[in-house]
């Protein structure tokens, strides 16, 4: 599957800046079952881009084996603009990329 959008009202950032990535998102990022991974997190066009393809010049963030990710301050600020901190996920398997879009 190339692209998929997940609109689930339970997808939410915690007050501390932790997002939990669901199984479909972890699969799109290329994570293996029960293994932690490193990803890059950037903010682009009012969405948070999480990329499983690591580049040498970008800072990486750790995703736990259960899918918990502590996001950076810029991404946390973007999700905090909305009172409830909810987001949708747009997945791209070919790019190994997930986009979190606040709503």
N, C-alpha and C positions, 0 to 999 in steps of 0.2 A: 504494500500500500504506500502510495507516495505521500499524500497530505491528508491530515485529519484534524478536525477542530472538535475539542471537547468543551462543551458548555455545561458545567456541573456547578450548581449553586453551593456545593460544599467545598469547593476549592478556595482556600483562604490562607492569607499570611497570618502567622501568629503575631502578637504584639512585639515580640522580641526579634522579628525579622526572619523567622524560619518558615520556609514553604516545604510542603511534603509533595513530592512528585509521585503521581500515580504510576501503575505498572506500564501503561501504554507510553507514558513520557519517558520512563527509564529505558524501555525497549527502543524507542526512537533515538535516544542518545547513545545507544550501543552498550549499555551497561549489561553486565552478566549477572545471573541470579545469585543472590546472597554475597555479592562482592561490592565493596565501595568503589567509587570512581572519582576522577577529577574532571571538572568541566570549566569552561570560561563563561563568565556572566558579564553582559554589556547591556546598556540601555540605548535603544534606537527607535526613533519615531513613535514615542509614547508606548513602547512595549519593552519587556525584558527579554533579551535573547540569551538562551542557554545553549551552548554549543559543545558537543562531545568530541569534535575534532580539535585537538589541542595544538596551539601554535607556541613557539618558543618565546615570543615577545609578550604574550599575554599572561596576566596573573590567573592562577587556577583556584578553583573553589572545590572543596570536598563534598561529595554526596555520600551519605551513609548508605549501608546496604538496605536499609528500610526506606530510602528515598528522601531523607531529610536534608535540606540544603539551607545554610545560613547565607542570605544574600547580602551584597554590599550596600553601603549607605545610600548611594544614588538610586539603586533599584528599590530599596526599602521606602525611600521618600516617594517614589512614583506610586507604589501600591498604597501608601498611607494617605494619598490625596483623597481617596474614597473612604468614607466613614467606616465601612464594613470590611475593607481590605480584600474583597473578592477579585478573582481573575478567571479568565478563560485561557485555555491552552490550545495553541495551533502547532501541530507536529509536522515535521518534514523528515521522513526516514532517509531519503537520499542524501540530504545535507547533514544528517545527524544533529538536528536542531529542534529546539522547542521555543516557542514564543509565548510569554505570559502577558496577556492583555487585560489591564484592569477594567472593570465595569462598575 
